[in-house]
Amino acid sequence: MKTVKIKFSQYFFIMLAGLAYMQAFAQEQSQIQEQNLDKYIQSDVIPMIDKKGFSFQTKVGDFMFKPYTLVQSAAKFNYYDDEGLELADQDNVANSGFEIPYAILGLSGRFNKLTFNFTLNAAKSGGALLQQAWFDINLKNELRFRVGKFKTPNNQAYLVTLGETLFPVLPSSLSAPVYLDRSINSAPPTFATGFDLGFMVHGLLKNKWEYNLGIFNGTGINVNAAQKTLSDDLGIPSLLYAARFAFMPKGAMPLHQGNTNDLNNDKFLVALSTSYNVEANWQTSNDFRAGLELSYIKNRLYLSAEAYYLNVALTKRQKVSASYSFAGAYIQGGYFVTDKIQPAVRYDFMDRNSLNEKGILNLPSVGLNYYIFGYNLKLQAMYQYLGRWGHENQDARDLDDLGLAEHSAVVMLQFSF
């Protein structure tokens, strides 16, 4: 058998030709992706179609596949007030140091009329390790069906892409549990419902009207099992029933809160959402939620605001007839002063101790985002102050902000690919 020897110069030429072909192929795929952009081909982590990472797609666009990753590493400092105790008995600095809130590996894409997403968050454990796992059947843009574990259609702060948020942490009014004057079988609820397992029908009408109608377990991101019963009070399955309707007069609203590749856009959104969690918190209460959202993008400016309401009504099996109502809201904005720098401000409000009790919490914040081009890095920093207004007495003030930091600072570095 004759042996064929390839000289180094020939090998080098073959390598150059291969790289040239791969570059041309990548450019062609990028152009195809832009032409076939689908609002629902999203990972909810990073944009499916942008300059980050890579993806594969057939020329006709019937198949698309994108693996992705996102890692966030943060340094946090939290200072708590004395809560009426002597300083010798109180450690004011707590929950401070370094953390990794997200270390995500995911797969997302499209196959004919079906889109899919699978995401693991290695920074979590238990049921929360599986952050997302869903597929979406597209009969047409006006009628789609989604099944699996995904974001419930409430609160725009949760619905935006994880890696493109204006601040490194969510508004406290959404993420902090409300304060009840009695204990229940599990943790008090929050305004946000976050990720959950369920089924949703949704669609986009005339590129202006979006609707979402879903049924979920109501147990949140930490539970991946079916554990619900029939409601003793209502006689229906004890699940979370949710709906959201949005109007976007200038076309579909982007899922980001500021993107360096989208500095010449003009979009506006107003949305209403509602949900009813039957026998939530392990059969202790029926939770009703309602919310109003506003979002606006104009070139380098991004603005958003939300107001939300929560009613917690104890079930009959609690042997106590009690109902609590809570309210919260925030408004925030950011502006790209350069292509890399985006200052941000937020005012957060929460009536945490129920509308029947005096006193509210106010949480103003300032932030700064810096984008490091060429490395897929985003640096975020923020400071938040907790103020208390209008409480009946000092004890009421101390109980209302229990577990929340008076001064909070976060610096986070994010890598996505």
N, C-alpha and C positions, 0 to 999 in steps of 0.2 A: 504494500500500500504506500502510495506516495504522500509524503507529508508536505503540507502547504504552510510556509512560514510567512507571517505578516510582520512587516517592519514597523518600527515605532511611528514613523511618519504616516504610514497608512492607517494604523490604529488611531492616531490622533485625528486624522481626516474623517474617519468614520464617526468618532465621538462628536466632532463639530457638526457633521451632517445630522446626527441624531438629535443633538441639542437644538439645532435650527428647526428641525421638524416639530419637536415638542413645543417650542415657543410658538410656531405658527399655529399648531393645533390648539394650544391654550388660548390664543387670541381669538381663534374661530369659535371656540366653545364659549368664551366670554361674550362675544357678540350674539351668539344664539341665546344665551341666558338672558341678556337684556331684552331681546325681542320676545321671549316667552315668559317674562316675569309674571308670576302668579302670586297674588296677595297672600294666599294661604300656604305657599311653600315656605314655611318659616320654622326654625328650630325653637323659637322663643328664647334662645340663648344668644346667638349671634346672627347677623343677616345671612340668608342663604346665598344671595347674589351680591357680591362686592369684591373688593380687591384682596380680601383676607383669605388665606388658605387656598384650597383647590377643590374642584368638583368635576364630576364626569357627567356628560350628557350626550345623547344621540343627536344627530343632525336634525331629525324631525321633531325632537323635543318630547318624545313619548316616554323617555326614561332619563332620570336625573338622580345622582347620588352624591352626597357630600358628608364626609366625616368631619368632625369639628371638636375643638377643645376650648375650654375657658378656665383659667385659674385666677383667683383673687386672693391676694395676701394683704392683710390689714393690720395696722397698729392702732389700738384703741385706748383711750383714757376716759374713765368715768368717775366723777366726784359726786357723792351723795350727801344730802344735807343731814343734819343731826337727828331728824325725826323725833325731836323732843327728848332725846337721851343725852346723858353726859358724854363728853368726848372720850373719856376713858373707856366707855362701854361701846363705842361706835367707831368702826373703821370706815372713814369717809371715802377712801379710794378702794374700789372693788371692780370686778369684771373688767380689768385692765390688762394690757399686754398685747401679745400677737395672736392672730387667729387666721384660719383659712375658711372663709364662709362658703366658697364654692371651688371645687376641683372637678370639673365636668368633662366627661367623654361622651360624645353623642354621634348618632347616625341619623341622617335625615335625607329625604328625597321624594321622588315621584315615580310611579309606574302607571302609565296610561292615565286613568281617571282617579287613581288612588295616590294620596300623599301619606307619608309616614314619618314618625320621629321616635327615637329611642334614646334616652338620656340617663346616665348614671352620675350621681354626685358623690365622689369618693370622700368628700369632707363630712358626710353624714353617715348615720348608721340606722339599722332597723328598716322600717318601711320607707323612710325618707331617702335611703340610698338610691331607690328607684325614683328619680325626680319626675320623669315623663315616660310614657309608653302609649302611643296612640296611632291610629290610622284614620284618614279622612277620605270619604267617598264623595267624589265630585260628579253628581249627575249633571249639573250645570252650575254656573256661577251663582244663580239664585237659589239653588237647593243642594246643600251638602249635609253629610252625616259624619259625625266624629264619635269614635268609641275608644275608651281606654282611660289613661290617667293624664290629665291636662289641666290648664288653668280654668277655673270657674269664671263665667262671664260677669264678674263684678269688679269694680274698682280699676280705673285705668292705670294707677300706679303699679298694679300687678300685671296688667295685660301688655305693657311695653316690653321690648326685648331686654332681657336681663343685663346684657353687656353694654346697653346704651341708655342707662338711667342718668338723670341729672345729678343725683346725690348717691353716695355709696351705701346709704341705708334708707329704708322706706320711712314715710312719715310715721311718727310714733302713734298718732291717733288711729292709724290703721292696724299697726302691729301689736300695740300694747293691749293686754286684757282689760276689760272694764272692771270697775270696783263694785262689788255687791256687799251688802251688810249682813249676808248670811253665807255659809259654806254650801256648796253643792257637790255632787258626786265626782266631778272632774273639774278641770281648770275653767275659770270664767271665760266666756267667748270674747273674740275680737270683732272689730268691724269687718275685717277682710276674711274671705273664705279660702283664698289661695288655690293650691292644687288639690284635686280630688279625683276619684274614680267615677265614671259615669258615661252618659250618652248625651249627645247634643245635636240638634238640627240647626243649621245656620246658613246664611247666604248674604249676598250683596246685590241689591236691586238698583239698576240704572247707575251703578257706580257712585251712588249717593246714600242709599239707605242700607244699613246693616242690621241684621237681627240675629239673636242667639237665644235658643230655648233649650234648656238642659235639665236633666235629672241626675243627681249624684248621691253617693253614700252619705255625704255630710260629715264624714269623720276626718277629712283633711289629708295632708300629705304623708302622715306617719302610719297610716293603716292601709294595707293592700288586700284586706280580706273582707268578705261579706258578713256583716255582724248585725244587721238591722232587723227590726220586727215590725209588726203592725202597731199603729198608734192606738193607745187606749182611749185617748180623748177624741180623735177624729175618725178612727177606723180605716185609715189609709196607710200605705207603707211609710215608715218613719225615715224618709229620705230628704235630701235637699233639693228643692224645686227652684230653679233660677231662670231669669229672663233679662235680656238687655237689648235696647233699641238705640241705634245711633244714626244721626243725620250728618252727612258730610257734603255740604253744597258744592265744594270745589274738588270733589273726588276723594278717593280712599285716603284716609289719614295714615301717614307713616307710623311704624311701631316704635320709633326711637324718640328720645328726648334731647336730641342734638347729635348730629352726625357730620363729620368733616367732609363727607362726600355728598352732602345734601344741604348746601348753603344758599340755594336759589329756588326754594320751594314756597308755596303759598297754599296752606290748607287750614281748614277749620272744622272742628267736631263738637257736637253737643249730644249727650247720651243720657238715657235714663236706665236704671237697673233696679231689680228687685229680686228677693229670694226669700224662701220660707224653709227653715230647717226644722222638720217635724221631729220631736223628741230628741233634740240635740243634747250634747253633753251627757251621754249615757242616760237618756230618758228623763232628764231632769227638767228640761224647758223646751218650749217652742219658740224659736228665734226668728223674728221677721226683720228683714233688712231692706232699705231703699237708698238709692244714691242718685246724684246728679253730677255729670262730668262736663267739663269744658276744656278744649285743647286748641292751641293756635300756633301755627308755624308760619313765619314770614321771613324768608331769607335766613339771616343769622340769628333771629329772635325765636325763642321757644317759650310759650306760656301754657300753664295748665292749672286747673282748679277743680276740686271735688268737695261735695258736701254729702254726708251720709247719716243715716238714722238706724238705730237698732232697738228693737223691743224684745225683752227677755221675759217670757211668761212661764211661770212654773207649772208643771203638769199636775194633774189631779193626784197621781200617786205620791207626790211630795206632801200631801195632806195640808198644804198651805196655799191659800189663794193670794198670789202676789205677782205683780207685773212691774218691770223696770224699763224705762226708756232712756236712751243715750243718744248723743249727737256729736259729730265731729266734722272738721273741714280743714282744708289746706289750700294755699295758693303758692305757686312757685314759678320762677322764671330764670332763664339763662340766655346769655348773649355771647356770640363769638366775637371778641374784640380783635382777634387775629384768627388765622386758620387753625391754630393750635391751642388757643387759650379761650376757655369759656367760664367766666364767673357766673355764680348762681346764688339766688336768695330764695328762702322759703319761710312762710309763716304757717304754723300748724296750731290747730285749736282742738280741744277735746273736753267735752262735758263728761268726765269719766265716772263721777259719782251719781249719775242719773239726773234727769231733768227735775226731779222732785227735791233735790238737795242743792243748796247754794254752793257756788264755787265752780270755777273752770280752770283748766290748765292751758297755758300758752307756751309754745315752743318755737321761737324764731331761730333760724339757721342761716349761715352763710357758707358758701362752698366755692371751690375752684377746681376746674378740670383742665388737665394738660395732656395733649395727645402727642405721643412720640412716634413720628412717622418712620416708616421703614422697619419697625420692630413690632408692630401690632400691640403696642403698649399704651395704656391709659392710666394716668395718675390722677386720683381724686382725693380731695381733702375737704373737710367740713368741720364746723363748730356749731353746737346747739346749746341753747340755754333754756332751762325750764322755769317758768314763772307761774305763780298761783294767785288768782284773783277772786275776791268776793266770798270767801268761805265764812261759815258761821263762827268758827273759833279755831284755835291753833290745832286742836286734835283733829278737826275735820280737814285742815290743810295737810297735816302729816299723813293721814290715812289716804288722801286722794292721790298723792304722788308716790305712794309706797311702791318700791321696786324700780322707780324711774330716776335717772341721774339728773342732778341739778345742772352740772356742766358736763358736756360730752364732746370729745374730739375724735375724729377718725381720719387716718391717712391710708389709702388703699391703692395698691398697684395691681393692674389687671393685664393679663396676657390672653389674647384670643387668636385662634387660627382655624 
